[in-house]
Amino acid sequence: MDALSQMAKDVKTANQIAQAIKEQAVQSLGPWPRDLELFIFGLRSDWSCGLSPATQTSDIEYREAVLQIARELRETIQLVR
């Protein structure tokens, strides 16, 4: 990604990114599983997320969808440094 693309991204805190991911997930997939935790962490020039293991097998599809939402948001949101 070039410098111009980086400047066009919205800059948000880890909490704001997590909230955006959760809002999209709830809107698209339904209620957030109560045992699912979302973590946002910075990388060298980007950010990523991790999810705590869900205890119910039905949450696996929810987790995969959340990770896809995060991948999509990573294109438009930059973690504040």
Residue pairs with C-beta under 8 A, 6 or more apart in sequence:
1 45
6 45
6 78
9 76
9 77
9 78
10 76
10 77
10 78
11 77
11 78
11 79
11 80
12 20
12 77
12 78
12 79
12 80
13 79
13 80
14 40
14 41
14 42
14 47
14 79
15 40
17 40
17 47
17 49
17 73
17 77
17 79
18 38
18 39
18 40
18 49
20 73
20 77
21 38
21 49
21 66
21 69
21 70
21 73
22 32
22 38
24 69
24 73
25 32
25 62
25 65
25 66
25 69
26 32
28 65
28 69
29 62
29 65
29 66
33 54
33 56
33 59
33 62
35 52
35 54
35 55
35 56
35 59
36 51
36 52
36 54
36 59
36 62
36 63
36 66
37 51
37 52
38 49
38 50
38 51
38 66
39 49
39 50
39 51
39 52
40 47
40 48
40 49
40 79
41 47
41 48
41 49
41 50
42 79
42 81
46 74
46 78
46 79
47 74
47 77
47 78
47 79
48 70
48 74
49 67
49 70
51 63
51 66
51 67
54 60
54 62
54 63
